[in-house]
Amino acid sequence: MTELNWQKSTYSEEASSCVYLATTPTGTILLRESDEPEAVLSTGPRQLSTLIAVLRKSGRPAHS
């Protein structure tokens, strides 16, 4: 099994809940939150890009 390289979001503050992201060898993107690291969401690059675009368009800060 390949070891994942989890990276902390740049929007996560030091003392707050952090969001982590990892990419699998097949290109799947995995997301988890530091309070519940066993709960992992999976998505693809296109879907994640769409989500980020919608959040930006809504005017809501991505880090709230």
C-alpha positions as CSV (number, residue, x, y, z in Angstrom):
1,M,0.0,0.0,0.0
2,T,1.3,3.4,-1.0
3,E,1.9,5.9,1.9
4,L,0.0,9.1,1.3
5,N,1.7,12.5,1.6
6,W,-0.9,14.6,3.5
7,Q,-0.5,18.4,3.1
8,K,-2.2,20.9,5.4
9,S,-4.3,23.6,3.7
10,T,-2.7,27.0,3.7
11,Y,-6.1,28.4,5.0
12,S,-5.8,26.3,8.2
13,E,-4.5,28.3,11.2
14,E,-2.1,26.7,13.6
15,A,-4.5,26.4,16.6
16,S,-7.7,25.6,14.7
17,S,-9.1,22.6,12.9
18,C,-7.0,21.8,9.9
19,V,-8.0,20.4,6.5
20,Y,-5.5,18.0,4.9
21,L,-5.3,16.9,1.2
22,A,-3.5,14.0,-0.4
23,T,-3.4,12.6,-3.9
24,T,-3.3,8.9,-4.7
25,P,-1.2,7.4,-7.5
26,T,-4.3,7.1,-9.6
27,G,-5.1,10.9,-9.3
28,T,-7.9,10.6,-6.7
29,I,-7.9,13.6,-4.3
30,L,-8.5,12.7,-0.6
31,L,-9.6,15.3,2.0
32,R,-9.7,14.9,5.8
33,E,-10.1,17.1,8.8
34,S,-7.7,17.0,11.8
35,D,-10.5,16.5,14.4
36,E,-11.6,13.3,12.6
37,P,-8.7,12.0,10.5
38,E,-10.3,8.6,10.0
39,A,-13.2,10.2,8.0
40,V,-11.7,10.7,4.5
41,L,-13.6,12.2,1.5
42,S,-12.5,11.3,-2.0
43,T,-13.0,13.3,-5.2
44,G,-11.4,14.0,-8.5
45,P,-9.5,17.1,-9.7
46,R,-12.3,18.3,-11.9
47,Q,-14.9,18.0,-9.1
48,L,-12.7,19.8,-6.6
49,S,-12.0,22.5,-9.1
50,T,-15.7,23.0,-9.7
51,L,-16.4,23.2,-5.9
52,I,-13.6,25.8,-5.4
53,A,-14.9,27.9,-8.4
54,V,-18.5,27.9,-6.9
55,L,-17.2,28.9,-3.5
56,R,-15.2,31.7,-5.0
57,K,-18.1,32.9,-7.1
58,S,-20.5,32.9,-4.1
59,G,-18.3,35.5,-2.4
60,R,-17.8,33.4,0.7
61,P,-14.3,33.1,1.9
62,A,-12.9,29.6,1.3
63,H,-11.5,29.4,4.9
64,S,-14.7,30.1,6.8
